[in-house]
Amino acid sequence: MKKSFAALVIFIAVVAAYAPAARNGFVWDDTALVLRDPLIRSWRLIPEGFNHFLFVDATASDFYRPIQRLTYALEYGAFSFRPAAYHVTSVVLHSAAAIALLFFAEELLLACGIAARQRRWIAAIAALVWAIHPVQTAAVVYVSGRADPLAALFGFLGCYLMLRSRIAVPRRVIPWLLGSGIAFLLGALSKESGLIFPALAVVIALLLKDKKAVMKNVAVAAFVAAVYFSLRQAAEHHPSPPRFLISPLVSRPILMARALAEYAGLIVLPVNLHMDRQVDAQPTESTETNMNTFAAREMQTLLGVIILGGMIYWLWRERRHNSPVFKMLILAGIAYLPISGIVALNAPVAEHWIYVPTAFLFLAAGLAVVRLMETHPLPLTLVRGFSVGLACWMAFLAVRTCLRTLDWKDQRTFLERTIAAGGDSPRMLINLGGLELSEGKLDRAKAILNSALKKEPDQPLAVINLAVVALRQNDFKTSRQLAMRAREMPWVDAQAEELIAVLDSKEKGKTNPLQLRLAARTGPPNWNIEKRYVRFMNEMGATDAAISELQACLQTQWYRAESWELLGQLLTRIGLVNEAAIARGQAAAYDVHLTEHASVL
């Protein structure tokens, strides 16, 4: 099978499996990363995008992914907020990552001494299975999950170029290595997990016992690390608030075992797919349902230990009998280690985290099957039966992927289906409660938010949202109690101060400007609160003070088109027409579609 034909098959299969995604909208973090990020609004702001971490107008994070932001900037410039374009781009990037895996896998199998015909088929089938497997849907259908395909695309490309450098003529080794280093750097700037690929390149050279390649790859990895961390260190970053719940170190091995069992089930039979998978939940009360869930988790722990033991035995056995399989398992293990639970992450398990490890696992499985057939020849009937079974499994994967894309149709569909499938985590319940609140369904919002609070007491986002619900129900006493409680929580302290100002206005008939100023000065810069404060001063007749406040904000956040637009309005009000025109010109420069999405802002 020619690589060009295999690449075409993979591309067609990916497009067919993910075609329904083109009709989906923006969900969950897409609101923050696409609809609210001021740094994607103009090509002039692309360099500035490298000076900031990922979430600008949302809760601060530790994610530094400027290449992901760059793709949004290009799409925004061409398509504004049309979600279909963003989804098509994600599907194309995933297919490109699969094709990069195809080229890299065949080159790696060549380095491992696999015959030409075998390596072509193994690489093609492994890449195809990887491309259409429904466990990858969260990284493809979810626009904010695009960081995984980007990192994998550049990572696999970098590994391919690294392998090519081993067999290149001396005068072409440097260009191959330079290309590899650039690809690795782009992968790291797409997602933090992209840093694993330079390490994988070094391990591959070690497994191939190529000392010269080891030294070269170490130099490339050092180059990537130096540039990446220099850019990351210089970027503006507000530390993310402390996590609500962090599993104790002593329980980490238990969670690792459960995560391994969870991932194994998703790979073999990906039926129940959803975000926010919980393997660390403990029973909050002694009901029969909770105790049964806890018992199931204990069984999952045992299953994870058994699977780990089986993987270790497989690894030990293949070291002696099948070196290529041993190498693939080592690479899969290294790629899996960062997301295994050994370190605390923002969730215990996430489907899209095994995006890269599954690639090496499928290659290992393909090599093992080929070796088994070579050492234990099967009757033609069994070979045909196995081929039919494999084809049926792959067809099931494609259909399941196609159906899974429908779960991301819109925000309500995504949240309700996630919760119904078992992803009823506090985070999902809070998002659904917030959606009900935005639609004015106050009683339902209150019930959902209380459920979230029951699962995770003192959850800041649940507390502040419940305070807003109480305010809208004119229960000022409860709202104030909750707001005062939220005031001590780092995640929502600024919102709490703003809510207290609103409560004062409701109860006393006038707004305290000092309280609003305190809200605007609490925590990291919050444009939504700052904007309300500026507009309040303007409404109170202090337009000059509002302009001064806005100009001070623009000293550090000059890239906000909406700020310049608001400044233009205020300057017009006091008769400074020329200055207002300059401000509006700045707004247009920093948002190429400013007039088109005024209602979204």
N, C-alpha and C positions, 0 to 999 in steps of 0.2 A: 504494500500500500504506500503510495507516494505521500509525502508530508503535505503537499499542497491539497491533495484530495481529502486527506484526514482533517486538515484545517477547515476546509469548506464544509465538511459534514458536521464538525463541531459547531461552527458558526450557525448553520441552518438549524441544528438541534436546539441551541441556546435561544435563538430568536423564536422558534416555534413554542418552546416550553414557557418562555417569559412574555409572549405576545400580549396577554391580557393586562400586563402591568402598565402598558401605555395609556390605559384609561383610568389609572389610579390618580389620586390627588396627593397632597402633602399631609403627612401625619407625624405626630409626636415631635421629635427634635427637629424635623424639617422646618417647623415654624421658626425656631431660633436660628438655624444655620442657613436658611434660604430667605424666608420672608422678613426676618428682622436684622440680618447682619448688614451693617452699613458698608462694610469693606468689600462687598461683591458688586456694588452698584455702578462702578465705572472702571474702565481699563486704567485710568490714572491712579487708581488705588491698589493695583496689583502689587507693587513693591511694598506698600504699607501693610498688606495682608501678611507678609513675612515677619512683621514686627509685633504680631499679636497672637495669642493663643486662640483656640477655636471658638469658644462661646464669648461673644462680645456683649450682647444685650440679653444675657441669661445668667443663670447661676454659674459662677466661675468654675473652670475645670483645669485639669492638668494636661489637656490634650493640645499638642502643638502640631498642627496638620495643615500647613500653608498650601500644599499642592491640592488637597481636597477643596480648600476655599478657592483656589485658582480655577478649578473646573466649574464651580458655581458662578464665578465672575464671568467666565466666557459664555456660559449658558444664559446668564441674566442679560448680558449685552446683546445676545442674539434673539432670545425668546422671552425676555421679561419673566413673568411668573407663570408661564404656561407649564404645568407639571408634566405633560406628556414628553416634552423635550428632555427633561431631567431624567425621566425613567428610561427613555430610549438610550441616553448616554450611559446610564448605569449598566444596561443590558449589553451594550457594545463593549464597555470596559471589561465586563465579566467574560465575554467571549474572547476578547483579546488576551486576558489573563490565562484562559484555558489553552489558547493557541501557543502562548509563551511557555506554558507548562509542557505542551506537546514537544516543542523543539528542545527544551531543556531536558525533558525525560529521555528522549531518544539519545541525546548527547551523553547523558549520564550513564545510560545502559551501555552505550558504546564503550565508555571508559571502564565499565565493569566487565567488559569482555563478552557481552551478549551478542549472539549472531544477528546479522542485519534483519532478516525476515522477522525473527522473534521480537527484537526490540521495537520494530516499527508497529507491530500489532499490539504489543504490551503498552507502549506509550500512547497509542491512539485510543485504545479502549479505556485505559486508566484516565486519560484526560477527558474523554467523553463522559464517563461515569461521574467524574468530579464536576464537570460542567453542568450536568443536568440534575445532580443530586439535590433533593429539596432542602437538605440541611443548610444549603448555601443561600436560600431565598432571602433571609434577613439581610444579607450583605448586598443583595442585588435589587430587590423590589423596594426596599427602604432607602430612600434617597440619601439619608444621613449615614447609611451603612456603606456608602461607596468607598470609604477609606480602605476596606479590605481588598476589593478588586484592584484598586490602584496600587496598594503596597505589593500585592501578589504579582501583578503585571510587571512592575519594575524589578521586583525581587527575582522572579523566575528568569526574566531577561538578563539580569546581572549575573545569575548563576550560569546561564547559557554562554554568555560572553566570556566568563571566567574559564569554562571548560574549553572553549575554542582557543583561548590563549595558550593552553597547554600544548596544542598541536600546531600552532601557527609558526611560520618561519620567524627567525629572530627579529627581523626589522619590523614585524607587525605585532609583536607581543605587547608593546607599550600601548598602541591604540586599542587593542582588545581589553587590556586591563583598565585603561582610562575609561572606556565605555562601560565596563563593568562597575567601576567606582561611581560613575555618574548615575547609572541605573540604581545602584544600591542607595545612593543619597536621595534620589527622588522617591524611592520606596519608603525610606525612613521619614521623609518629610510628608508622606501621605498618611502614615500611621506609625505609632511607636513600635508596633510589632514588626514593621519593616526592618528594624535593626537586627532581627534574627537572621536575615539572609546573608550578610557578611560573615556572621559566625558559622552559618551552614557551609559557606564556601570554604572556610578554613577547615572545617570538619571533613568535607568531601576530599580535600587535598590530603588530609591525614589518612582517611580510609583508603585512598588510592596509593598511599605511601610515596607521594611525590613531594620530596623535601623542598625542592625549588619552588613549586607551586604554593607550598605552605607559607614560605617567607613572603612571596609576592602577595598572597591573599591577606596575610597579616598586615602588610603595608597598606593595601587597599582598605581594609577594615579600619585601620588607624586614621586614614584620610577621611573616610566617611564619618567616623565618630567625631573627629576634630571639627569638621565643618558643621555637622548637625548640632552638636552641643554649643558651638559658638553662636549659631543662629538662635537656638532655643534660649540660651542664657541671656541674650541681648533683647529678646522680645518682651513686651509689656505683659506682665502676668500677675494677676491677683490670685493668691492661694485659694484653692477650693475649700469650702467649709468642711469641718470634720465629718466623717461618715457617721450615720446614725448608729449603726450596729457593726461592730467588727468582731469576727469570730475569734475566740481565744486561741493562742498558739497550740495548746494541747489538743484542741478539737480539729486542727487543720488536717491531720491524716484521715480522720473520718470523712471530712468533707471531700478530700481528694478521692477517696474510694467511691463515694457516692457520685461525684462528678464523672469519674471514669465509667461507671455503670450507665449513667445517664447518656453520655456521649456514645457509648457502644450501642445502646438501643436506638438512638437516633440514626446512626450510620447503617445498621442492619435493616431496621424496619421503621422508617421515618413516617409514622402515622400521625401521632399527636405532636404537632409542632406549634410552638407559641413562644413569645418573648417572656422574659423574667421568670425563668425556671428556678424554683426554690428547692434546694436540697439541704438547707441549713435550718429550716423552720422547726421549732419545737412546739409541742402542744401547749396552748395557752389556757386550756381548761380541760377537765377530765370528761369530755363527752365521748360517746362511742366513735363518732366520726374522726375526731382528733386523735384518739388513741389508735385507731386503725391506720390512719395516715402515718403516725409515728412508727408503728410496727412495720409498715411498708418501707419506711426509710431505713430501718434497721436491716431489713432483708436486702435493701439496695446496697448498704454498706458491705454486707457479706458478699454479695455478687461482685462488687467492685474489687474486693480483695482477691476473689477467685479469678477475675479477668486479669488483674495485675500479675498474679502468679502465672497465668497462662501465657501472657505476653513475655514475661521474663524467661519462661521455659522455651518459648518459640525463638526468642532472641539467642539464647544459649545454644539451642540445637542448630539453628541456621548458621551460627558462626563456624561450625565444623562442616556442615553439609552443603550450605548454599550461601556463599559469601555475598552475592548481590542482594539477596533478601535481607541478610544481616545489616548491610549498609543502609538499605531503605528504612528498616526499622529504627536504626540509630538516628537517622535524620528525622523520622516522624516523632521520635521521643524528644529530641531537642526542640523541635518546633512546638510540641505540645507542652513542654515543661513550664513556660511562662504562664499558661492559662490553666494549669492543672489544679490550681488551688494552693500551691506552695507559698504564694504570696497573696496578700489581701488585695482584691480588685473591687470594682464597684458592683459586682454581682458574683455569686458562686459559680454559675453556669450560664453560658450564652451560646446559642446555636452557631452564630457567625464566628465565634472564636476558633473553631476547628477548621476554618477555611483553608489554612495552609497545611496543618498536620494531615488532613485527609488525603491530600495529593500524594504524599509519600506512602501513606498506608495503602492506598489503592495500587500504587506501583509495586509495593511489597506483595500484596495479594496476587497480582497478576504474575509476578515472577514465581511465586510459590506454586500456583496452579500449573504453570508451564513445566516447572521442574518435576512436579508430581506426575504429570502425564508422561514425561520422559523416563522417569525411573519405574513407573508402574503403568505400562501401556494398557489402555482401556479398550474394550470392544467398541466397534464403531457405533453401536446402538447407544451406549452410555455417553460417548462423546457427543453424539447428536442431541441426546437428552440434556446434557449439560449446556450445550449451546442454546437450545430452546429455553432452558431455565434462565440463563443469563440474559437472553433477549427479552424474556417476559419481565424479569426484574428491572431491566433498564427502561422498558416501556412503563412499568409502574412508577419508576422514579420520575420520568418525564411528565406523566399525567398528574402525579402528586404535586410536582413543582408548579404545573399550570394551575391547579386548583388552589394551591397555597397563595399564589399571587393575588387571588380575590380577597384574601383576608386583609389586605392593605388598601382596600378601595378608598376609604376615607377615615377620618379620625374616629367616628363612632363605631364603624364596622371593625376597625382594628382593635379598639379597646374592648368592645363587647365580646368579640370572638376570642381574644386573648384570655380574658377572664373566664369565659365559658370553658375554654380548653384546659384550664388549670393554672393559668398565669395570674391568679388573683392576689398578687403581691400588693403591699401598701402603695407602691409607686403607681401601679396600674389603676388601682381604685381611686387614688387622688386625681389622676388625669381624667378619669371618667366623671368623678365628682365635679371637677373643674369645668368639664364640658356641660354637664347638667346646669351648673351655676350660670355659665355664660348664656344658656338658653332660657334662663328664668325658671327652671324646674327646681325650686328651692327645697321642697320636702325630700325629693329624691336625692338631690345633692347632699343634703344633711345626712340622710341614711347611709349613703355610700361612704362619705368622709368619716362618719363614726365607725363604720366597719374597718376602714383603714387604720383609724386610731386604736381600735381594739386589737388589731394585729400587731401594731407597733406604737405603744404608748409614747407620748411626747414627740410624735413625728411633726416637725415644724410646718411642713406644707399642709398637712391635714389641719393643724391648729389654726393657721392663718386663714385658710379657706372656710373653715367653720365660723370664724369670726366674721368674715364677709357675709356668709349666709345669714347669720344672726342679725347683722346690720340691715340687710335687705328685708328681713322679716320684722324690722323695728324692735327687735329685742336688744336694746342698747346695753342693758346690764350684762347679759351673757357675752355680747360682742366685746365689751370693754374688758371683761375678765379674760377672755381668750386672747385679746390683743396684748394685754399686759403680760400674759404668759409667753406669747410669741416674741415679745420685746427682748427676752433673755436668750433667744435662739439665734445663732449666727446666720443661719440660712435665710431668715425672714425678718430680721430685726428692723431693717429699713422699711419694709412694707408695714410692719406693726406700728412704727412711728407715724407713717402716713395715715393709717387707719384710725389711730387715736386722734389725729387732727380732724378727720372727717367726723368722728363721733362727737368731738367738741363742737363742731359746727352744727351737727344735728340737734344736740342737746341744749347748747347755749345760744344758738342762733347766729353765731359768728365764728369765723375760722381764725385760728391763732397762727399768724405767719411764722412765728418762731418755731412752732411745732413742725410746720412744713419744711422750714429750713433745716431743722434737725434731721428730718427724714431724708432730705437730699444729701446731707453730709454723713449719714450713717453708712458704714460698710464701703465696698467698692463703688465706683461711679455707676449710677443707675439712671439711664436717660429717661425712662418713663416717669420716674418720680421727679427728676429735674425739670422735665417738660411741664408737668403739672404745676410745679412751684413757680416757674417763669410765667405761665399763663395766669395763675392766680394773682401774682403781683400786677400783671397788666390789667386784669379785670378790676383790681382794687384802685386803679388809677396811678400806680407807681410804674409807669411804662419805662421811664429812664432807668430805674433800678432793675427792671426786668431785662432791659437791653444789656446793662452792665453784667448781670449774672450770666446771661447767655454768651456774651463775649468772653467772659472768663472761662466758661465751659469750652468754647471753641479754641482757646489757647492750647489745650491739650487734646481735644477731640475734634480737630479741624476737619476731619474726613466725613462728618455727619451732614449729609445733604439736607436732611429734615431740619437740623439746627439752623443752617443757613437760610432755609426757606422761612422758618419762623422769625429769624432775625430780620429778614426783608419785610415781613408783615409789620413787625413792631416799628421799624424805621419809617415805613410808609405812614404809620399812624401819627408820628410826631413831625411829619413833613420833610424828612430827609430822603427825598426822592432819589437822588443820585446814589447815595450810599445804599439805599434799598435795592436799586438795580444791580449794584455790584454784588450784594449778598445773594440775590436771586441767580446771578450769573455763576457764582460759586456753587450754589445748589445744583444747577443744571450740569455743571462740570463734574460733580461728584455723584450724580445719579442720572444715567442716560435715559431712564424711563420715568422720571420724576412725576410727570403729569398723568401717567397711565395708571399708577397704583396709589393715588392719593387716598382712596377709600381704605386700602389695606393698612396704610400707616395710621 
